[in-house]
Amino acid sequence: MDSLTTGRPLDEDGTPTDGPALELDPEGTAADLFEDSPYPLASSPGTGMWMAPLRWPDDADESPAMLVWLSPDATELPAHVHTTDEEQFRAVEGELTVVEEGDPRRLEPGEEYTVRPGREHYFRNDTDDFVAFYVDLPWAKTLETQLTVSGLDHEGAFGSGGDYGEPSLLYGLVMSEYLRDGTRVAVGPPAVQRLLWATLGRVAKALGHRPVEERHLRDEFWTETVEQPNL
């Protein structure tokens, strides 16, 4: 079956625009996982990522989970370390690359890899096709900040002239400080990072940057902003 073009930004009338689109196999494993999710599809056009929460527990003893798609030219997010909890990745469609301590590990569909606490890592798409993967996140703050970054991208907060773009340095500082209790983003030595939080971080907050925006956590924001797959 042909792939389904979906996940495009919507205009004010709810019509898909010519913005970045997700190519989805409607009979694939990723589509099945998405259909089982009670949450809508979200996206960050400037970074080439689409995502849908799969589990967003109120119980702190449970970890959230997310389904993520990466376009062939998706942005590589900064390396980071989870200080107390592990993070588990599972490739769903395509080959996912997880880089741990500089060592790339390529996961074929169905293969899993767990990053232990204290290990610096990030993920990327080294292929010419879309990659989908499942991830058990260490805590809900990761999900909250990812959705906020994506929402701000749709609102033109990062690109020039209101275009889509990648998160700015100022937002990155506010986000990394918000995550500091459980996640350390590798933007410099700890002493330098603390200095940046105390200086540029204060400027960012004074300019209105917030690590989490509640409007971006609401389902209606995404159903009004991103074309939803018709499966």
Buried (B, 14 or more C-beta within 10 A) or exposed (E): EEEBEBBBBBEEEEEBEEBBBBBBBBEBBBBEBBEEBEBBBBBBBBBBBBBBBBBBEEEEEEBBBBBBBBBEEBBEBBBBBBBEBBBBBBBBBBBBBBBBEEEEBEBEBEBEBEBEEEBBBBBBBBBEEBBBBBBBBBBBBBBBBBBBBBBBBBBBBBBEEEEBBBBBEBBBBBBBBBBBEBBBBBBEEEEEBBEBBEEBBEEBBEEEBBBBBEEBBBEEBBBEBBBBBEE
